[in-house]
């Protein structure tokens, strides 16, 4: 039987800013209706799958469960705006999350060769330096800070910028675009820019990056993408820009929120914080556990 209030809650972005509500909603679905047909107001219907085992089984069957053409939950009204902005295309980007085989396999291989041991060793050194830089900034700030906005958002952004090979001077521009891209209905994050505007801003930025790399190749992922070939032909601009956007956005917003959510979990569980401080050898295991903490909550102000 249709439960409109439940379906609307699943589609409402505000649900995901309320951790207790979110957990109650999906725990109830896992118990009572793990494969739930969802028909919220203003959206095309979809299946809500909530059990881990079911999700894994779906992921294993790429021939039966496809990515294209819908990979984001957008209202019917917004879907129409996307088609209008993209000259009839149903998606703002076409990167790996939007592809099915055989294209998915072809594009997945584009950057594999770059991530060889030589590059990984160099990246590890750079990542360690960036991590130390973040910790040093905490020490300079002192006893209290806005941890999310002053620390957590910058470390993963700088990691991704290092991998792509784009200049540090561009980080504020990319940060603003990324926050608008993932802003949803949050006016503080979007600041007057919706998903379409943010995507087009990404395209404008990476269009220049691709042009520069084709003229002057470097030893970075931006060059790999710009100069790659698919089926013996240069990669199409739309897919190249989409690949850039996927790399620039995928690991940034979620990782920033997880870092802040992890610290919040430690603050709310001081016994765990005390154990880590007394035994730094527990840090690797703590990092794994914190990735499963509550990334949806940001830390507005906390002790450094």
WOVENBEL-V585980 format. One record per helix or strand of 3 or more residues. SS is the DSSP state (H for helix, E for strand). FROM is the first residue (numbers start at 1). TO is the last residue. If there is no record, write none. Layout:
BEGIN
SS;FROM;TO
SS;FROM;TO
END
This chain:
BEGIN
H;4;11
H;13;17
H;19;32
E;35;38
E;46;49
H;52;60
H;76;85
H;96;98
H;103;108
H;117;141
H;147;164
H;168;181
H;187;190
H;195;215
H;221;226
H;237;250
H;253;268
H;270;278
H;280;290
END
